[in-house]
């Protein structure tokens, strides 16, 4: 159902990008006389996130690219084998801090859902459900699911895993208030090793 809804949403977006007033009657969406008045000179690509075979197949069929938050070479291969020609983007969360313990504590306080298993984080319907499920995530689990602290090696391992799996670009999300510190750390300790 979620993938069917996503596919129709992309259909509506591309319909609106044709310009002028557009209408759509679908299974999930009804659009009457909608128009985008400030069309960009160049339309942005629609990259589709996929963590399972059905989503990857959808990305290959209708997406302009593919996104995953795990360096999964098999899913990326499936995307390519099924005709996906667009770029493959990966991404992961980190919590740069003065110590690994401080990073783990901060990430656990602000983003405990990073430790939720499988597709659970994709199917929870409300913030209250996220809060309830996140209570099951101990602080130690956060340190296992993302790089925390000042040691560059765990960060570089994550980058290498995406690179080895064949991803074209990798995005990193810093959790916590020290955004400037992370950017300095990235520039000084990570970027020189990333080619």
C-alpha positions in Angstrom: 0.0 0.0 0.0 2.8 2.5 0.9 4.6 1.8 -2.4 1.4 2.1 -4.4 0.7 5.5 -2.7 4.3 6.6 -3.4 4.0 5.6 -7.0 0.8 7.6 -7.5 2.3 10.6 -5.6 5.3 10.7 -8.1 2.8 10.4 -10.9 1.0 13.5 -9.6 4.3 15.4 -9.1 5.3 14.7 -12.7 1.9 15.7 -14.0 2.1 19.1 -12.2 5.6 19.6 -13.6 4.1 19.5 -17.1 2.9 23.1 -16.3 -0.5 24.6 -16.5 -3.6 23.5 -14.6 -3.7 19.8 -14.0 -6.2 17.4 -12.5 -5.8 13.8 -11.3 -8.2 11.2 -10.1 -6.5 8.2 -8.6 -6.9 5.6 -6.0 -5.1 7.6 -3.3 -5.1 11.2 -4.5 -7.5 13.6 -6.1 -6.2 16.8 -7.5 -8.4 19.5 -9.0 -7.1 22.3 -11.2 -3.7 22.4 -9.5 -0.9 24.5 -10.9 2.7 25.2 -9.9 3.3 28.9 -10.4 7.0 29.0 -9.8 8.4 26.1 -11.8 12.2 25.7 -11.5 14.3 26.1 -14.6 15.5 22.5 -14.1 13.3 19.9 -12.5 14.8 18.2 -9.5 15.3 14.4 -9.8 13.1 12.1 -7.7 15.3 9.6 -5.9 13.4 6.7 -4.3 14.5 5.2 -1.0 14.3 1.4 -0.8 15.3 -1.0 1.9 13.5 -4.1 0.5 13.1 -5.7 -2.9 9.7 -4.2 -3.8 10.9 -0.6 -3.1 14.1 -1.2 -5.0 12.1 -2.5 -8.0 9.9 0.6 -7.8 13.0 2.9 -7.7 14.4 1.1 -10.8 11.1 1.4 -12.7 10.1 5.0 -12.0 12.8 6.8 -10.0 15.5 9.1 -11.2 17.9 7.5 -8.6 18.1 5.3 -5.6 18.7 6.0 -1.9 19.5 3.7 1.0 20.7 4.2 4.6 22.6 1.0 4.6 25.6 0.1 2.3 23.7 -2.8 0.8 25.5 -3.9 -2.3 22.8 -6.6 -3.2 20.0 -4.1 -3.2 22.0 -1.6 -5.3 22.8 -4.5 -7.7 19.1 -5.3 -7.9 18.4 -1.6 -8.7 20.9 -1.6 -11.5 19.9 -5.1 -12.8 16.2 -4.0 -13.0 17.1 -1.0 -15.2 17.8 1.7 -12.6 20.1 4.2 -14.3 20.1 7.1 -11.9 22.6 7.8 -9.2 22.7 5.8 -6.0 22.9 7.8 -2.8 23.7 6.5 0.6 23.4 8.2 4.0 24.0 7.6 7.6 23.7 9.5 11.0 26.6 10.4 13.3 27.0 12.2 16.6 30.3 14.0 16.7 31.1 15.0 20.3 34.2 15.4 22.6 33.9 11.7 23.7 32.2 8.6 22.5 30.1 8.5 25.6 28.9 12.1 25.2 28.0 11.4 21.5 26.1 8.2 22.4 24.2 10.0 25.2 23.3 12.9 22.9 22.2 10.6 20.0 20.2 8.5 22.4 18.4 11.5 23.8 17.7 13.1 20.4 17.5 10.2 17.9 16.9 6.9 19.7 14.8 5.6 16.7 18.2 5.0 14.9 18.4 1.8 17.0 15.0 0.5 15.9 15.3 -2.8 14.0 14.4 -3.6 10.4 11.6 -1.6 8.8 10.0 -0.6 12.1 11.0 3.1 11.7 9.3 3.2 8.3 6.0 1.8 9.4 5.2 3.6 12.7 2.3 6.0 12.0 2.6 8.6 14.7 5.2 10.4 16.9 3.7 8.7 19.9 4.5 5.3 18.4 8.1 6.4 17.8 8.4 7.4 21.4 7.0 4.1 22.6 9.2 2.0 20.4 12.3 4.1 21.2 11.9 3.2 24.8 13.1 -0.3 23.8 16.5 1.1 22.5 19.2 1.2 25.2 22.0 3.8 24.9 24.6 1.2 24.1 22.6 0.2 21.0 23.0 3.7 19.6 26.8 3.4 19.7 26.5 0.2 17.7 24.2 1.7 15.0 26.2 5.0 14.3 29.6 6.5 14.8 29.8 8.6 17.9 32.6 10.7 19.4 35.9 12.1 18.1 37.5 9.0 16.6 37.5 9.3 12.8 37.9 5.6 12.0 34.2 4.5 12.6 33.1 7.4 10.4 35.6 6.4 7.7 34.5 2.7 7.9 30.9 3.8 7.1 32.1 5.8 4.1 34.2 2.9 2.9 31.3 0.5 3.2 29.1 2.7 1.0 32.0 3.2 -1.5 32.8 -0.6 -1.6 29.1 -1.3 -2.2 29.1 1.0 -5.2 27.1 4.0 -4.1 27.8 7.3 -6.0 27.3 9.8 -3.2 27.1 9.5 0.6 25.4 12.0 2.9 26.0 12.3 6.6 23.6 13.7 9.2 25.1 15.1 12.4 22.8 14.6 15.4 23.2 17.1 18.1 24.0 20.7 18.6 27.7 20.8 17.6 27.2 21.3 13.9 30.2 23.6 13.6 32.4 21.1 15.5 31.3 18.3 13.2 32.1 20.4 10.1 35.6 21.2 11.4 36.1 17.5 12.2 34.8 16.5 8.8 37.2 18.9 7.0 40.2 18.0 9.1 39.8 14.3 9.9 37.5 12.8 7.3 37.6 14.7 4.0 41.4 14.1 3.3 40.7 10.3 3.4 37.6 10.3 1.1 39.2 11.0 -2.3 
